[in-house]
Amino acid sequence: MVIFSELWRNRPLFKIIIDELARHGGTITDSELYQSIKSNYGFEISRTELLKALLTLEVRGYIVVNKIRKEYHISFSRSFVSGKI
């Protein structure tokens, strides 16, 4: 039997990322974000899927992603915080 709650998300990944970023004060690492999504929402996402969503949000101007050592540090963009987007 197929359990659809394991296949489909009721919220888009982009919205979940924005919500988790806000919940963590506007800054989070990719590993913290991955663990938070996994524990709080119960979604199994691949690292590739997470990075693709982060890239899309960065291109749209919502977030800024910086690579520091081996981790990605994610924060809201200045234009998103100021309400220009």
MOPAC internal coordinates of N, CA, C and O (Angstrom, degrees):
PM7 1SCF
backbone

  N    0.0000 0     0.00 0     0.00 0    0    0    0
  C    1.4468 1     0.00 0     0.00 0    1    0    0
  C    1.5304 1   109.19 1     0.00 0    2    1    0
  O    1.2310 1   120.69 1   -42.55 1    3    2    1
  N    1.3005 1   116.29 1   137.45 1    3    2    1
  C    1.4603 1   122.20 1  -179.39 1    5    3    2
  C    1.5150 1   109.34 1   -92.00 1    6    5    3
  O    1.2310 1   120.95 1   -49.58 1    7    6    5
  N    1.3211 1   115.78 1   130.42 1    7    6    5
  C    1.4589 1   121.14 1   176.59 1    9    7    6
  C    1.5299 1   107.29 1   -99.94 1   10    9    7
  O    1.2310 1   120.79 1   -67.80 1   11   10    9
  N    1.3299 1   116.09 1   112.20 1   11   10    9
  C    1.4536 1   120.38 1  -173.53 1   13   11   10
  C    1.5154 1   113.30 1   -70.74 1   14   13   11
  O    1.2310 1   119.37 1   156.96 1   15   14   13
  N    1.3206 1   118.80 1   -23.04 1   15   14   13
  C    1.4643 1   120.00 1   178.86 1   17   15   14
  C    1.5198 1   110.95 1   -66.45 1   18   17   15
  O    1.2310 1   119.95 1   157.98 1   19   18   17
  N    1.3399 1   117.70 1   -22.02 1   19   18   17
  C    1.4506 1   120.88 1   177.06 1   21   19   18
  C    1.5223 1   111.79 1   -84.35 1   22   21   19
  O    1.2310 1   120.14 1   162.07 1   23   22   21
  N    1.3324 1   117.33 1   -17.93 1   23   22   21
  C    1.4508 1   120.98 1  -177.30 1   25   23   22
  C    1.5201 1   113.14 1   -97.39 1   26   25   23
  O    1.2310 1   119.99 1   144.91 1   27   26   25
  N    1.3256 1   117.62 1   -35.09 1   27   26   25
  C    1.4522 1   121.83 1  -173.36 1   29   27   26
  C    1.5225 1   110.64 1  -118.50 1   30   29   27
  O    1.2310 1   121.30 1   -38.70 1   31   30   29
  N    1.3062 1   115.13 1   141.30 1   31   30   29
  C    1.4540 1   120.51 1   174.41 1   33   31   30
  C    1.5213 1   108.36 1   -97.57 1   34   33   31
  O    1.2310 1   120.95 1   -37.27 1   35   34   33
  N    1.3204 1   115.79 1   142.73 1   35   34   33
  C    1.4558 1   118.79 1   177.56 1   37   35   34
  C    1.5335 1   111.43 1   -87.53 1   38   37   35
  O    1.2310 1   120.22 1   173.19 1   39   38   37
  N    1.3298 1   117.19 1    -6.81 1   39   38   37
  C    1.4705 1   122.07 1   175.96 1   41   39   38
  C    1.5154 1   108.42 1  -131.55 1   42   41   39
  O    1.2310 1   119.85 1   -37.76 1   43   42   41
  N    1.3274 1   117.89 1   142.24 1   43   42   41
  C    1.4681 1   119.89 1   178.07 1   45   43   42
  C    1.5322 1   110.84 1   -66.37 1   46   45   43
  O    1.2310 1   121.17 1   -31.31 1   47   46   45
  N    1.3155 1   115.36 1   148.69 1   47   46   45
  C    1.4605 1   120.92 1  -179.56 1   49   47   46
  C    1.5257 1   111.31 1   -61.43 1   50   49   47
  O    1.2310 1   119.85 1   145.63 1   51   50   49
  N    1.3261 1   117.88 1   -34.37 1   51   50   49
  C    1.4623 1   121.57 1   179.33 1   53   51   50
  C    1.5309 1   110.82 1   -60.47 1   54   53   51
  O    1.2310 1   121.02 1   135.84 1   55   54   53
  N    1.3110 1   115.66 1   -44.16 1   55   54   53
  C    1.4722 1   121.16 1   179.80 1   57   55   54
  C    1.5278 1   110.56 1   -65.69 1   58   57   55
  O    1.2310 1   120.30 1   139.53 1   59   58   57
  N    1.3125 1   117.03 1   -40.47 1   59   58   57
  C    1.4612 1   120.98 1   178.85 1   61   59   58
  C    1.5252 1   110.61 1   -63.05 1   62   61   59
  O    1.2310 1   120.38 1   138.24 1   63   62   61
  N    1.3282 1   116.88 1   -41.76 1   63   62   61
  C    1.4732 1   120.83 1   179.32 1   65   63   62
  C    1.5166 1   110.52 1   -63.30 1   66   65   63
  O    1.2310 1   120.04 1   134.10 1   67   66   65
  N    1.3245 1   117.53 1   -45.90 1   67   66   65
  C    1.4669 1   121.34 1   179.46 1   69   67   66
  C    1.5325 1   110.12 1   -62.04 1   70   69   67
  O    1.2310 1   120.02 1   136.38 1   71   70   69
  N    1.3237 1   117.57 1   -43.62 1   71   70   69
  C    1.4657 1   121.34 1   179.46 1   73   71   70
  C    1.5258 1   112.05 1   -63.65 1   74   73   71
  O    1.2310 1   120.27 1   136.96 1   75   74   73
  N    1.3276 1   117.08 1   -43.04 1   75   74   73
  C    1.4665 1   120.38 1   179.83 1   77   75   74
  C    1.5215 1   111.12 1   -67.87 1   78   77   75
  O    1.2310 1   120.58 1   143.11 1   79   78   77
  N    1.3136 1   116.50 1   -36.89 1   79   78   77
  C    1.4600 1   120.51 1   177.25 1   81   79   78
  C    1.5214 1   110.65 1   -63.87 1   82   81   79
  O    1.2310 1   120.27 1   138.12 1   83   82   81
  N    1.3156 1   117.08 1   -41.88 1   83   82   81
  C    1.4684 1   121.10 1   177.44 1   85   83   82
  C    1.5244 1   111.14 1   -66.69 1   86   85   83
  O    1.2310 1   120.53 1   141.05 1   87   86   85
  N    1.3305 1   116.59 1   -38.95 1   87   86   85
  C    1.4627 1   120.93 1  -179.75 1   89   87   86
  C    1.5264 1   112.14 1   -65.60 1   90   89   87
  O    1.2310 1   120.35 1   151.53 1   91   90   89
  N    1.3256 1   116.94 1   -28.47 1   91   90   89
  C    1.4623 1   121.40 1   179.97 1   93   91   90
  C    1.5333 1   112.20 1   -96.04 1   94   93   91
  O    1.2310 1   119.66 1  -160.96 1   95   94   93
  N    1.2902 1   118.26 1    19.04 1   95   94   93
  C    1.4615 1   121.41 1   174.95 1   97   95   94
  C    1.5116 1   115.19 1    81.36 1   98   97   95
  O    1.2310 1   119.66 1  -163.81 1   99   98   97
  N    1.3127 1   118.25 1    16.19 1   99   98   97
  C    1.4593 1   120.83 1   175.32 1  101   99   98
  C    1.5116 1   115.02 1    94.50 1  102  101   99
  O    1.2310 1   119.20 1   176.18 1  103  102  101
  N    1.3240 1   119.14 1    -3.82 1  103  102  101
  C    1.4589 1   122.53 1   178.62 1  105  103  102
  C    1.5186 1   109.76 1  -141.38 1  106  105  103
  O    1.2310 1   121.17 1   -45.34 1  107  106  105
  N    1.3279 1   115.37 1   134.66 1  107  106  105
  C    1.4617 1   120.84 1  -179.02 1  109  107  106
  C    1.5317 1   108.29 1  -157.08 1  110  109  107
  O    1.2310 1   120.14 1   -25.56 1  111  110  109
  N    1.3165 1   117.34 1   154.44 1  111  110  109
  C    1.4623 1   121.03 1   174.22 1  113  111  110
  C    1.5191 1   108.90 1   -92.69 1  114  113  111
  O    1.2310 1   120.88 1   -17.55 1  115  114  113
  N    1.3153 1   115.92 1   162.45 1  115  114  113
  C    1.4638 1   119.42 1  -178.24 1  117  115  114
  C    1.5246 1   111.83 1   -65.28 1  118  117  115
  O    1.2310 1   119.63 1   144.23 1  119  118  117
  N    1.3293 1   118.30 1   -35.77 1  119  118  117
  C    1.4646 1   119.88 1   179.56 1  121  119  118
  C    1.5315 1   110.99 1   -69.78 1  122  121  119
  O    1.2310 1   120.05 1   141.77 1  123  122  121
  N    1.3423 1   117.51 1   -38.23 1  123  122  121
  C    1.4686 1   120.53 1   175.93 1  125  123  122
  C    1.5218 1   110.34 1   -65.04 1  126  125  123
  O    1.2310 1   120.59 1   138.84 1  127  126  125
  N    1.3169 1   116.48 1   -41.16 1  127  126  125
  C    1.4632 1   121.39 1   179.29 1  129  127  126
  C    1.5239 1   110.62 1   -63.21 1  130  129  127
  O    1.2310 1   120.39 1   135.40 1  131  130  129
  N    1.3147 1   116.86 1   -44.60 1  131  130  129
  C    1.4673 1   121.27 1   179.26 1  133  131  130
  C    1.5307 1   110.92 1   -60.72 1  134  133  131
  O    1.2310 1   120.46 1   132.65 1  135  134  133
  N    1.3217 1   116.73 1   -47.35 1  135  134  133
  C    1.4661 1   120.49 1   179.52 1  137  135  134
  C    1.5272 1   111.85 1   -64.95 1  138  137  135
  O    1.2310 1   120.73 1   142.29 1  139  138  137
  N    1.3173 1   116.21 1   -37.71 1  139  138  137
  C    1.4590 1   120.93 1   179.71 1  141  139  138
  C    1.5334 1   111.07 1   -65.59 1  142  141  139
  O    1.2310 1   120.34 1   136.47 1  143  142  141
  N    1.3132 1   116.95 1   -43.53 1  143  142  141
  C    1.4708 1   121.12 1   178.40 1  145  143  142
  C    1.5256 1   109.53 1   -64.29 1  146  145  143
  O    1.2310 1   120.86 1   137.45 1  147  146  145
  N    1.3146 1   115.96 1   -42.55 1  147  146  145
  C    1.4587 1   120.57 1  -178.73 1  149  147  146
  C    1.5295 1   111.73 1   -65.28 1  150  149  147
  O    1.2310 1   120.11 1   136.65 1  151  150  149
  N    1.3403 1   117.39 1   -43.35 1  151  150  149
  C    1.4689 1   119.84 1  -176.37 1  153  151  150
  C    1.5321 1   112.98 1   -81.76 1  154  153  151
  O    1.2310 1   119.38 1   138.58 1  155  154  153
  N    1.3223 1   118.78 1   -41.42 1  155  154  153
  C    1.4610 1   121.53 1  -175.94 1  157  155  154
  C    1.5291 1   113.61 1   -79.35 1  158  157  155
  O    1.2310 1   120.33 1   145.69 1  159  158  157
  N    1.3266 1   116.98 1   -34.31 1  159  158  157
  C    1.4562 1   120.20 1  -174.72 1  161  159  158
  C    1.5230 1   113.06 1  -110.93 1  162  161  159
  O    1.2310 1   120.33 1   165.02 1  163  162  161
  N    1.3286 1   116.97 1   -14.98 1  163  162  161
  C    1.4553 1   120.78 1   178.63 1  165  163  162
  C    1.5131 1   114.34 1    72.23 1  166  165  163
  O    1.2310 1   120.06 1  -159.24 1  167  166  165
  N    1.3338 1   117.48 1    20.76 1  167  166  165
  C    1.4628 1   121.51 1  -179.38 1  169  167  166
  C    1.5162 1   110.25 1   -92.47 1  170  169  167
  O    1.2310 1   121.05 1   -45.23 1  171  170  169
  N    1.3133 1   115.60 1   134.77 1  171  170  169
  C    1.4547 1   121.30 1   172.54 1  173  171  170
  C    1.5256 1   107.10 1   -96.30 1  174  173  171
  O    1.2310 1   120.43 1   -74.23 1  175  174  173
  N    1.3117 1   116.79 1   105.77 1  175  174  173
  C    1.4549 1   120.85 1   177.72 1  177  175  174
  C    1.5183 1   108.08 1  -117.02 1  178  177  175
  O    1.2310 1   120.92 1   -27.80 1  179  178  177
  N    1.3041 1   115.85 1   152.20 1  179  178  177
  C    1.4546 1   119.92 1   177.55 1  181  179  178
  C    1.5300 1   108.74 1   -85.59 1  182  181  179
  O    1.2310 1   121.11 1   -19.70 1  183  182  181
  N    1.3155 1   115.49 1   160.30 1  183  182  181
  C    1.4687 1   120.08 1   177.46 1  185  183  182
  C    1.5285 1   110.13 1   -62.61 1  186  185  183
  O    1.2310 1   120.65 1   143.48 1  187  186  185
  N    1.3255 1   116.37 1   -36.52 1  187  186  185
  C    1.4589 1   120.67 1   178.44 1  189  187  186
  C    1.5207 1   111.08 1   -62.67 1  190  189  187
  O    1.2310 1   120.30 1   137.28 1  191  190  189
  N    1.3295 1   117.04 1   -42.72 1  191  190  189
  C    1.4668 1   121.16 1   179.14 1  193  191  190
  C    1.5224 1   111.13 1   -64.33 1  194  193  191
  O    1.2310 1   120.37 1   140.17 1  195  194  193
  N    1.3416 1   116.89 1   -39.83 1  195  194  193
  C    1.4628 1   121.13 1   178.19 1  197  195  194
  C    1.5208 1   110.53 1   -65.07 1  198  197  195
  O    1.2310 1   119.96 1   133.40 1  199  198  197
  N    1.3287 1   117.67 1   -46.60 1  199  198  197
  C    1.4638 1   121.13 1  -179.28 1  201  199  198
  C    1.5272 1   111.66 1   -65.07 1  202  201  199
  O    1.2310 1   120.05 1   144.61 1  203  202  201
  N    1.3222 1   117.52 1   -35.39 1  203  202  201
  C    1.4706 1   121.27 1   177.25 1  205  203  202
  C    1.5317 1   110.53 1   -64.67 1  206  205  203
  O    1.2310 1   120.67 1   137.38 1  207  206  205
  N    1.3290 1   116.32 1   -42.62 1  207  206  205
  C    1.4648 1   120.28 1   178.19 1  209  207  206
  C    1.5249 1   110.79 1   -65.92 1  210  209  207
  O    1.2310 1   120.17 1   140.01 1  211  210  209
  N    1.3352 1   117.28 1   -39.99 1  211  210  209
  C    1.4631 1   120.81 1   178.07 1  213  211  210
  C    1.5239 1   110.85 1   -64.02 1  214  213  211
  O    1.2310 1   120.21 1   138.49 1  215  214  213
  N    1.3316 1   117.20 1   -41.51 1  215  214  213
  C    1.4564 1   121.13 1   178.55 1  217  215  214
  C    1.5247 1   110.96 1   -62.94 1  218  217  215
  O    1.2310 1   120.37 1   137.82 1  219  218  217
  N    1.3195 1   116.90 1   -42.18 1  219  218  217
  C    1.4652 1   120.99 1   178.77 1  221  219  218
  C    1.5239 1   111.09 1   -62.36 1  222  221  219
  O    1.2310 1   120.37 1   135.54 1  223  222  221
  N    1.3308 1   116.90 1   -44.46 1  223  222  221
  C    1.4694 1   120.58 1   178.33 1  225  223  222
  C    1.5270 1   111.41 1   -65.17 1  226  225  223
  O    1.2310 1   120.39 1   144.56 1  227  226  225
  N    1.3291 1   116.87 1   -35.44 1  227  226  225
  C    1.4653 1   119.95 1   179.08 1  229  227  226
  C    1.5233 1   111.15 1   -69.58 1  230  229  227
  O    1.2310 1   120.27 1   138.23 1  231  230  229
  N    1.3254 1   117.08 1   -41.77 1  231  230  229
  C    1.4679 1   121.02 1   178.72 1  233  231  230
  C    1.5256 1   110.77 1   -64.32 1  234  233  231
  O    1.2310 1   120.31 1   143.82 1  235  234  233
  N    1.3117 1   117.01 1   -36.18 1  235  234  233
  C    1.4700 1   121.28 1   178.98 1  237  235  234
  C    1.5306 1   112.59 1   -75.48 1  238  237  235
  O    1.2310 1   120.11 1   168.55 1  239  238  237
  N    1.3311 1   117.40 1   -11.45 1  239  238  237
  C    1.4567 1   120.83 1   175.03 1  241  239  238
  C    1.5152 1   115.32 1    93.75 1  242  241  239
  O    1.2310 1   119.70 1  -170.21 1  243  242  241
  N    1.3250 1   118.18 1     9.79 1  243  242  241
  C    1.4599 1   120.83 1  -178.41 1  245  243  242
  C    1.5263 1   112.99 1   -81.74 1  246  245  243
  O    1.2310 1   120.65 1   143.63 1  247  246  245
  N    1.3330 1   116.36 1   -36.37 1  247  246  245
  C    1.4637 1   120.04 1  -176.23 1  249  247  246
  C    1.5261 1   110.52 1  -131.67 1  250  249  247
  O    1.2310 1   121.60 1   -12.57 1  251  250  249
  N    1.3303 1   114.54 1   167.43 1  251  250  249
  C    1.4602 1   122.37 1   173.15 1  253  251  250
  C    1.5249 1   106.34 1  -124.43 1  254  253  251
  O    1.2310 1   120.62 1   -48.26 1  255  254  253
  N    1.3282 1   116.41 1   131.74 1  255  254  253
  C    1.4582 1   121.53 1   179.90 1  257  255  254
  C    1.5224 1   108.59 1  -117.61 1  258  257  255
  O    1.2310 1   120.73 1   -56.27 1  259  258  257
  N    1.3270 1   116.21 1   123.73 1  259  258  257
  C    1.4572 1   122.42 1   177.56 1  261  259  258
  C    1.5147 1   109.08 1  -119.49 1  262  261  259
  O    1.2310 1   120.92 1   -42.16 1  263  262  261
  N    1.3235 1   115.84 1   137.84 1  263  262  261
  C    1.4616 1   119.12 1   176.56 1  265  263  262
  C    1.5266 1   108.29 1   -96.27 1  266  265  263
  O    1.2310 1   121.25 1   -62.65 1  267  266  265
  N    1.3218 1   115.21 1   117.35 1  267  266  265
  C    1.4514 1   121.62 1   177.71 1  269  267  266
  C    1.5177 1   106.47 1  -120.79 1  270  269  267
  O    1.2310 1   121.44 1   -64.07 1  271  270  269
  N    1.3133 1   114.86 1   115.93 1  271  270  269
  C    1.4675 1   122.82 1  -173.71 1  273  271  270
  C    1.5210 1   109.69 1    56.92 1  274  273  271
  O    1.2310 1   119.69 1    61.89 1  275  274  273
  N    1.3138 1   118.20 1  -118.11 1  275  274  273
  C    1.4625 1   119.89 1  -176.83 1  277  275  274
  C    1.5170 1   113.25 1  -101.49 1  278  277  275
  O    1.2310 1   119.71 1  -179.57 1  279  278  277
  N    1.3252 1   118.16 1     0.43 1  279  278  277
  C    1.4653 1   121.31 1  -177.06 1  281  279  278
  C    1.5169 1   111.10 1  -115.39 1  282  281  279
  O    1.2310 1   121.70 1   -24.74 1  283  282  281
  N    1.3174 1   114.34 1   155.26 1  283  282  281
  C    1.4542 1   121.66 1   173.21 1  285  283  282
  C    1.5229 1   107.71 1   -98.27 1  286  285  283
  O    1.2310 1   120.49 1   -51.08 1  287  286  285
  N    1.3348 1   116.67 1   128.92 1  287  286  285
  C    1.4543 1   121.80 1   176.46 1  289  287  286
  C    1.5218 1   107.42 1  -102.88 1  290  289  287
  O    1.2310 1   121.14 1   -55.33 1  291  290  289
  N    1.3117 1   115.42 1   124.67 1  291  290  289
  C    1.4564 1   122.23 1  -174.04 1  293  291  290
  C    1.5193 1   108.74 1  -112.06 1  294  293  291
  O    1.2310 1   120.52 1   -46.12 1  295  294  293
  N    1.3281 1   116.61 1   133.88 1  295  294  293
  C    1.4616 1   120.95 1   176.81 1  297  295  294
  C    1.5263 1   108.66 1  -146.71 1  298  297  295
  O    1.2310 1   121.14 1   -17.10 1  299  298  297
  N    1.3302 1   115.42 1   162.90 1  299  298  297
  C    1.4597 1   119.98 1   176.88 1  301  299  298
  C    1.5231 1   109.49 1   -68.88 1  302  301  299
  O    1.2310 1   120.36 1   -32.85 1  303  302  301
  N    1.3285 1   116.91 1   147.15 1  303  302  301
  C    1.4582 1   120.94 1   176.43 1  305  303  302
  C    1.5244 1   109.53 1   -77.82 1  306  305  303
  O    1.2310 1   120.72 1   -21.60 1  307  306  305
  N    1.3031 1   116.23 1   158.40 1  307  306  305
  C    1.4673 1   120.48 1  -179.86 1  309  307  306
  C    1.5278 1   111.79 1   -62.54 1  310  309  307
  O    1.2310 1   120.56 1   141.79 1  311  310  309
  N    1.3262 1   116.54 1   -38.21 1  311  310  309
  C    1.4687 1   119.23 1  -179.53 1  313  311  310
  C    1.5282 1   111.64 1   -69.18 1  314  313  311
  O    1.2310 1   119.95 1   148.54 1  315  314  313
  N    1.3311 1   117.70 1   -31.46 1  315  314  313
  C    1.4578 1   120.61 1   177.41 1  317  315  314
  C    1.5213 1   110.68 1   -70.64 1  318  317  315
  O    1.2310 1   120.62 1   138.25 1  319  318  317
  N    1.3285 1   116.43 1   -41.75 1  319  318  317
  C    1.4710 1   121.06 1  -179.88 1  321  319  318
  C    1.5211 1   111.12 1   -66.28 1  322  321  319
  O    1.2310 1   120.74 1   140.92 1  323  322  321
  N    1.3387 1   116.19 1   -39.08 1  323  322  321
  C    1.4683 1   119.80 1  -178.20 1  325  323  322
  C    1.5258 1   112.65 1   -78.88 1  326  325  323
  O    1.2310 1   120.03 1   170.33 1  327  326  325
  N    1.3213 1   117.55 1    -9.67 1  327  326  325
  C    1.4684 1   120.62 1   176.27 1  329  327  326
  C    1.5076 1   114.04 1    88.56 1  330  329  327
  O    1.2310 1   119.52 1  -165.06 1  331  330  329
  N    1.3277 1   118.53 1    14.94 1  331  330  329
  C    1.4642 1   120.96 1  -179.76 1  333  331  330
  C    1.5155 1   112.99 1   -80.19 1  334  333  331
  O    1.2310 1   120.43 1   168.91 1  335  334  333
  N    1.3215 1   116.78 1   -11.09 1  335  334  333
  C    1.4729 1   120.06 1   178.77 1  337  335  334
  C    1.5117 1   109.31 1  -101.32 1  338  337  335
  O    1.2310 1   120.10 1   180.00 1  339  338  337

